[in-house]
Amino acid sequence: MGKKKDNRKQTLLFEQIEKNEEARKYVSDVLSFRKEKTKINDWRGVIAVPPGSILDSIIGQFYQNTNIPLEIPFFLIFHILSGYLLSNDVILEDQRGEIILPDFWTVILASSGAGKTWSFKSIRNALSKEIENIEFDGTGIVSSAAFIKKLSQQGKGLWIRDEFLQFLNSIQSNGPMSEIKDYLLRIYDNEKITRETKKDTYTINEPALTILGFNVTDTFTENIPVDNLIDGFAQRFGYCIADKDPNRNFLDYPIWSFDPAGLDQKWNKIVSNIHKKYKCSSESQYAFIKAFRSLYKSNIDESFYRRIFWRANKYALVYHIIREKVNNILDEEDYAWAARALSMHIEDAGRLLAAAGMSELEKIIIRGEKSYHQLIQKGEKPTIRRIMQNVRSISNMSIARFVWAHIDKSVKT
């Protein structure tokens, strides 16, 4: 009954828009503006790649030899190095004397088939066989008990998780994985975890996981409520939207390639100079404060922004190491590079919050546009009826006509 009421409201809404030229123009202009804002001609992350670094070498290969969104190898490298640092008990002491572990929690949103698994294996195999030892294998975990057992065997490391929204939903339900959310909150704060069973008692002191989740962009934005994104747990993740590069058509890259030559030597040089403890210079606090104030976007909640920016210390540490600095003191330059990486998280947090809170009208039109382009790619002729068949939320011809009119305008412009 509730669904029928919603459909009736949608129908009335579209009928009003269809009759009212001013309203129709307003909605169309807003959606066109949103679309223009998401176009990327040159990769935005190039400003966050130090020239001559191992990051530069790997990103350059992905750009030349694949059409994979470059955010994927970019953040993979940070998480691989983070997992290595965690496994080797590397710590950072900040300006106040507090100890920070170099763990990152990130969710990358990309299209299906974006090459995340291929990217990880290519980079991992090129750098070092040791990286396999830092991986936390949580793929087959189906209960909180199994998670704790695995964590007791490996309390620090790199956890890469696909279909991340499905995982989030499972730990926020009342099922067998519900306790994992509480455990993850403790892991985020590196607090001791104890679990007693009839047979065993598990104790994990100072657990730390660097987590990299992947999800299809549309699936995530269309199905996660904005309330879930701004709660305390979701804010602990940095989000990255890895858009396709319009300048790198997939037809130009029938086979992806990656040359590992020399990368293992770069990696070995980097890790051979790693210290067990790093500190922050007095000037780095100034750099932190300056970046904190300059990068703020008004469409991001304060607590969300503060959690994004807390990663500045961790990014600065990784940049210090990637840039092959042999001392153990983080300086202003390290934090300047960190701010560039954080700017991507800040930009995408705004986009994600907007998409999750997007009106149903906008979502329907975006689905219609997606259906239109899919038909073109298949060599089929798009029609108003074909799009109506493909998009279930277009429940009547009035809605279909409006969506078709918007697509027609978008294609012509």
C-alpha positions as CSV (number, residue, x, y, z in Angstrom):
1,M,0.0,0.0,0.0
2,G,2.8,2.4,0.9
3,K,4.5,1.7,-2.4
4,K,1.4,2.5,-4.4
5,K,1.2,5.9,-2.5
6,D,4.8,6.6,-3.4
7,N,4.2,5.8,-7.0
8,R,1.1,8.0,-7.0
9,K,3.2,10.9,-5.5
10,Q,5.9,10.4,-8.2
11,T,3.3,10.4,-10.9
12,L,1.8,13.7,-9.6
13,L,5.2,15.2,-9.3
14,F,6.1,14.3,-12.9
15,E,2.8,15.5,-14.2
16,Q,3.3,18.9,-12.5
17,I,6.8,19.1,-13.9
18,E,5.6,18.2,-17.4
19,K,3.0,21.1,-17.2
20,N,5.2,23.7,-15.6
21,E,7.9,24.9,-18.0
22,E,9.8,26.8,-15.3
23,A,10.0,23.8,-13.0
24,R,11.0,21.6,-15.9
25,K,13.8,23.9,-16.9
26,Y,15.0,24.2,-13.3
27,V,15.3,20.4,-12.7
28,S,16.9,19.9,-16.1
29,D,19.5,22.7,-15.5
30,V,20.3,21.4,-12.0
31,L,21.0,17.9,-13.3
32,S,23.0,19.1,-16.3
33,F,25.2,21.2,-13.8
34,R,25.7,18.1,-11.6
35,K,26.8,16.1,-14.7
36,E,29.2,18.8,-15.9
37,K,30.8,19.0,-12.5
38,T,31.7,15.3,-12.6
39,K,33.6,15.5,-16.0
40,I,37.3,15.0,-15.6
41,N,39.7,15.9,-18.5
42,D,43.0,15.4,-16.7
43,W,43.4,13.1,-13.7
44,R,43.0,15.1,-10.5
45,G,45.4,13.1,-8.5
46,V,48.5,14.0,-10.5
47,I,49.1,16.8,-8.0
48,A,49.5,14.2,-5.2
49,V,52.1,12.1,-7.0
50,P,55.8,13.0,-6.1
51,P,57.8,13.0,-9.4
52,G,60.3,10.2,-9.6
53,S,58.8,8.2,-6.7
54,I,57.7,4.6,-6.8
55,L,54.1,6.0,-6.8
56,D,55.0,8.0,-10.0
57,S,56.4,4.9,-11.7
58,I,53.4,2.8,-11.0
59,I,50.8,5.4,-11.8
60,G,52.6,6.2,-15.1
61,Q,52.4,2.6,-16.2
62,F,48.7,2.3,-15.3
63,Y,48.0,5.5,-17.3
64,Q,49.9,4.3,-20.4
65,N,48.9,0.7,-20.4
66,T,45.4,0.5,-19.0
67,N,42.1,2.4,-18.8
68,I,41.9,1.6,-15.1
69,P,40.9,4.6,-13.0
70,L,44.1,5.8,-11.5
71,E,42.7,6.3,-8.0
72,I,42.7,2.5,-7.7
73,P,46.5,2.0,-8.0
74,F,47.1,5.2,-6.1
75,F,45.3,4.1,-3.0
76,L,46.4,0.5,-3.3
77,I,50.0,1.6,-3.0
78,F,49.2,3.6,0.2
79,H,47.4,0.7,1.7
80,I,50.1,-1.9,0.8
81,L,52.8,0.3,2.4
82,S,50.5,0.9,5.4
83,G,50.0,-2.8,5.9
84,Y,53.7,-3.3,5.7
85,L,54.4,-0.6,8.3
86,L,51.7,-2.1,10.6
87,S,53.2,-5.6,10.3
88,N,56.6,-4.3,11.2
89,D,55.3,-2.3,14.3
90,V,56.2,1.1,12.9
91,I,54.7,4.0,14.8
92,L,54.4,7.8,14.6
93,E,54.6,10.2,17.5
94,D,52.7,13.4,16.8
95,Q,53.3,17.0,17.9
96,R,51.6,16.3,21.3
97,G,53.5,13.2,22.0
98,E,50.6,10.8,21.1
99,I,51.3,7.6,19.3
100,I,49.6,7.0,16.0
101,L,49.6,3.8,14.0
102,P,49.7,4.0,10.2
103,D,46.4,2.3,9.5
104,F,44.0,3.6,6.7
105,W,40.3,2.8,6.2
106,T,39.2,3.6,2.7
107,V,36.3,2.7,0.4
108,I,36.9,3.0,-3.3
109,L,33.8,3.3,-5.5
110,A,34.2,2.3,-9.1
111,S,32.3,0.8,-12.0
112,S,32.0,-3.0,-12.3
113,G,35.1,-4.5,-14.0
114,A,37.3,-1.5,-13.1
115,G,40.3,-3.8,-12.6
116,K,40.8,-3.7,-8.8
117,T,41.9,-7.4,-8.4
118,W,44.2,-7.2,-11.4
119,S,45.7,-4.0,-10.1
120,F,46.4,-5.3,-6.6
121,K,48.0,-8.5,-7.9
122,S,50.1,-6.7,-10.4
123,I,51.4,-4.2,-7.9
124,R,51.9,-6.8,-5.1
125,N,53.8,-9.2,-7.3
126,A,56.0,-6.4,-8.7
127,L,57.0,-5.1,-5.3
128,S,57.8,-8.1,-3.0
129,K,56.6,-11.6,-2.1
130,E,56.6,-10.4,1.5
131,I,53.4,-8.5,0.9
132,E,51.5,-11.7,0.8
133,N,52.4,-12.2,4.5
134,I,50.8,-8.9,5.6
135,E,47.4,-9.7,4.1
136,F,44.5,-10.3,6.5
137,D,42.4,-12.9,4.7
138,G,38.9,-12.1,5.8
139,T,37.1,-13.2,2.6
140,G,35.5,-16.3,4.0
141,I,34.6,-14.9,7.4
142,V,30.8,-15.5,8.1
143,S,30.6,-14.9,11.8
144,S,32.0,-12.7,14.6
145,A,33.6,-15.7,16.2
146,A,35.5,-16.5,13.0
147,F,36.6,-12.9,12.7
148,I,38.1,-12.9,16.2
149,K,39.8,-16.2,15.7
150,K,41.4,-14.9,12.5
151,L,42.3,-11.6,14.2
152,S,44.0,-13.5,17.1
153,Q,46.2,-15.2,14.5
154,Q,47.1,-11.9,12.8
155,G,46.4,-8.7,14.7
156,K,47.9,-6.4,12.2
157,G,47.9,-6.2,8.4
158,L,46.1,-5.3,5.2
159,W,42.5,-6.3,4.6
160,I,41.1,-5.8,1.1
161,R,37.3,-6.4,1.0
162,D,35.2,-6.5,-2.2
163,E,31.4,-5.8,-2.2
164,F,31.8,-3.6,0.8
165,L,28.2,-2.4,1.1
166,Q,27.1,-6.0,1.5
167,F,29.7,-6.4,4.3
168,L,28.5,-3.2,6.0
169,N,24.9,-4.4,5.8
170,S,25.8,-7.8,7.3
171,I,27.6,-6.3,10.4
172,Q,24.8,-3.8,11.0
173,S,22.1,-6.5,11.1
174,N,21.2,-8.9,13.9
175,G,22.9,-11.8,12.3
176,P,26.0,-13.8,13.1
177,M,28.4,-11.0,12.0
178,S,26.7,-8.2,14.1
179,E,29.4,-8.1,16.7
180,I,32.1,-7.3,14.1
181,K,31.0,-3.7,14.0
182,D,32.0,-3.3,17.7
183,Y,35.2,-5.1,17.1
184,L,36.1,-2.8,14.2
185,L,35.4,0.3,16.3
186,R,37.9,-1.1,18.9
187,I,40.4,-1.9,16.1
188,Y,40.1,1.7,14.8
189,D,41.1,2.9,18.2
190,N,43.7,0.1,18.6
191,E,42.1,-1.0,21.8
192,K,42.5,-4.5,23.3
193,I,39.9,-7.0,22.3
194,T,38.9,-10.0,24.5
195,R,36.4,-12.7,23.6
196,E,35.6,-15.7,25.8
197,T,34.0,-18.9,24.5
198,K,33.3,-22.2,26.1
199,K,36.6,-23.6,24.7
200,D,38.9,-20.6,24.3
201,T,39.7,-17.1,25.4
202,Y,41.0,-14.7,22.7
203,T,43.0,-11.6,23.5
204,I,44.3,-9.2,20.9
205,N,46.5,-6.4,22.2
206,E,46.6,-3.2,20.1
207,P,44.9,-4.6,17.0
208,A,45.4,-2.6,13.8
209,L,44.1,-3.2,10.3
210,T,44.4,-1.1,7.2
211,I,41.2,-1.7,5.3
212,L,40.6,-1.1,1.6
213,G,37.0,-1.8,0.6
214,F,35.7,-1.8,-3.0
215,N,32.1,-1.4,-4.3
216,V,30.3,-0.6,-7.5
217,T,29.6,3.1,-7.4
218,D,25.9,3.0,-8.3
219,T,25.1,0.1,-6.0
220,F,26.6,2.0,-3.1
221,T,25.2,5.4,-3.7
222,E,21.7,4.2,-4.5
223,N,21.4,1.8,-1.6
224,I,23.2,3.4,1.4
225,P,21.0,6.0,3.2
226,V,22.7,9.3,3.9
227,D,22.0,8.8,7.6
228,N,24.3,5.7,7.5
229,L,27.1,7.7,5.9
230,I,27.1,10.4,8.6
231,D,27.0,8.1,11.6
232,G,30.2,7.6,13.6
233,F,31.1,4.3,12.1
234,A,30.9,5.2,8.4
235,Q,32.8,8.4,9.1
236,R,35.9,6.4,10.0
237,F,36.4,5.5,6.3
238,G,37.8,7.8,3.7
239,Y,35.8,7.6,0.4
240,C,37.1,7.8,-3.1
241,I,35.0,7.8,-6.3
242,A,37.2,6.4,-9.1
243,D,35.5,7.7,-12.3
244,K,36.4,6.3,-15.7
245,D,38.8,8.5,-17.6
246,P,36.9,9.8,-20.7
247,N,40.3,10.2,-22.5
248,R,41.2,6.5,-22.1
249,N,38.6,4.6,-24.1
250,F,38.5,0.9,-23.1
251,L,38.6,-0.1,-26.8
252,D,42.2,1.3,-26.9
253,Y,43.2,-1.2,-24.2
254,P,42.1,-4.7,-25.2
255,I,44.9,-6.1,-23.0
256,W,46.2,-4.5,-19.9
257,S,49.9,-4.7,-19.3
258,F,52.2,-3.9,-16.4
259,D,56.0,-4.2,-16.4
260,P,57.5,-5.0,-13.0
261,A,61.1,-4.3,-14.0
262,G,63.0,-2.3,-11.4
263,L,60.0,-1.8,-9.0
264,D,61.3,-4.4,-6.6
265,Q,64.6,-2.5,-6.3
266,K,62.7,0.7,-5.6
267,W,60.6,-1.1,-3.0
268,N,63.6,-2.7,-1.3
269,K,65.4,0.7,-1.1
270,I,62.3,2.3,0.5
271,V,61.8,-0.4,3.2
272,S,65.5,-0.6,4.0
273,N,65.4,2.9,5.3
274,I,62.3,2.6,7.4
275,H,62.6,3.5,11.1
276,K,60.6,1.9,13.9
277,K,59.5,5.3,15.2
278,Y,58.9,8.6,13.4
279,K,58.3,12.0,14.9
280,C,56.8,15.3,13.7
281,S,58.8,18.5,13.4
282,S,57.6,21.7,15.1
283,E,56.9,23.2,11.6
284,S,54.7,20.3,10.6
285,Q,52.0,21.4,13.1
286,Y,51.7,24.7,11.3
287,A,51.4,22.9,7.9
288,F,48.6,20.7,9.4
289,I,46.6,23.7,10.7
290,K,47.0,25.6,7.5
291,A,45.8,22.7,5.3
292,F,43.0,22.0,7.8
293,R,41.6,25.5,7.3
294,S,42.1,25.8,3.6
295,L,40.6,22.5,2.4
296,Y,37.3,22.7,4.2
297,K,34.2,22.4,2.1
298,S,30.9,23.7,3.6
299,N,28.9,20.7,2.4
300,I,30.7,18.3,4.8
301,D,29.7,17.8,8.4
302,E,32.3,18.9,10.9
303,S,32.8,15.6,12.5
304,F,33.1,13.9,9.1
305,Y,35.7,16.5,8.1
306,R,37.8,16.1,11.3
307,R,38.0,12.4,10.8
308,I,39.1,12.8,7.2
309,F,41.8,15.2,8.2
310,W,43.0,13.1,11.1
311,R,44.5,10.9,8.3
312,A,46.9,13.8,7.5
313,N,49.4,12.4,10.0
314,K,49.3,8.9,8.4
315,Y,49.5,10.2,4.8
316,A,52.4,12.4,5.8
317,L,54.2,9.4,7.2
318,V,53.7,7.4,4.0
319,Y,54.7,10.3,1.8
320,H,57.9,10.7,3.9
321,I,58.8,7.1,3.2
322,I,57.7,7.1,-0.5
323,R,59.9,10.1,-1.1
324,E,62.8,8.1,0.2
325,K,63.7,10.4,3.1
326,V,66.2,8.6,5.3
327,N,65.6,10.6,8.5
328,N,62.7,9.9,10.9
329,I,61.3,13.5,11.2
330,L,58.2,14.5,9.3
331,D,58.3,18.0,8.0
332,E,56.1,20.6,6.3
333,E,56.6,19.1,2.8
334,D,55.3,15.7,4.0
335,Y,52.1,17.4,5.3
336,A,51.8,19.4,2.1
337,W,51.7,16.2,0.1
338,A,49.3,14.7,2.5
339,A,46.9,17.6,2.0
340,R,46.9,16.9,-1.7
341,A,45.8,13.3,-1.2
342,L,43.2,14.3,1.4
343,S,41.7,16.8,-1.1
344,M,40.4,13.8,-3.1
345,H,38.7,12.4,0.0
346,I,37.2,15.7,0.8
347,E,35.9,16.2,-2.7
348,D,34.5,12.7,-2.9
349,A,32.9,12.9,0.6
350,G,30.8,15.9,-0.7
351,R,29.9,14.0,-3.9
352,L,29.0,10.9,-2.0
353,L,26.8,12.7,0.6
354,A,25.0,14.5,-2.3
355,A,24.5,11.3,-4.2
356,A,23.2,9.3,-1.1
357,G,20.9,12.2,-0.3
358,M,19.9,12.7,-3.9
359,S,16.2,13.1,-4.7
360,E,14.3,10.1,-6.2
361,L,13.7,12.2,-9.3
362,E,17.5,12.7,-9.9
363,K,18.1,9.0,-9.3
364,I,15.5,8.0,-11.8
365,I,16.9,10.3,-14.5
366,I,20.4,9.0,-13.9
367,R,19.2,5.4,-14.2
368,G,17.5,6.4,-17.5
369,E,20.7,8.0,-18.8
370,K,22.6,4.9,-17.9
371,S,20.1,2.6,-19.7
372,Y,20.3,4.9,-22.8
373,H,24.0,4.6,-23.1
374,Q,24.0,0.8,-22.4
375,L,21.6,0.4,-25.3
376,I,23.9,2.4,-27.6
377,Q,26.9,0.3,-26.5
378,K,25.0,-2.9,-27.4
379,G,24.2,-1.4,-30.9
380,E,20.5,-1.2,-30.1
381,K,18.3,1.8,-30.8
382,P,17.2,3.5,-27.5
383,T,13.5,4.3,-27.3
384,I,11.3,5.6,-24.6
385,R,9.7,2.2,-24.2
386,R,13.0,0.3,-24.0
387,I,14.2,2.7,-21.3
388,M,10.9,2.3,-19.4
389,Q,11.4,-1.5,-19.6
390,N,15.0,-1.3,-18.3
391,V,14.3,1.1,-15.4
392,R,11.8,-0.3,-13.0
393,S,11.4,2.9,-11.1
394,I,9.9,4.5,-14.3
395,S,6.4,3.3,-13.4
396,N,4.3,5.2,-16.0
397,M,4.5,7.0,-19.3
398,S,4.4,10.5,-17.7
399,I,7.6,9.8,-15.9
400,A,9.1,8.1,-19.0
401,R,8.4,11.1,-21.2
402,F,10.1,13.4,-18.7
403,V,13.2,11.2,-18.5
404,W,13.3,10.9,-22.2
405,A,13.1,14.6,-22.7
406,H,16.0,15.2,-20.3
407,I,18.1,12.5,-22.0
408,D,17.3,14.0,-25.4
409,K,18.5,17.4,-24.2
410,S,21.6,16.0,-22.6
411,V,22.6,14.1,-25.7
412,K,22.2,17.1,-28.0
413,T,24.3,19.4,-25.7
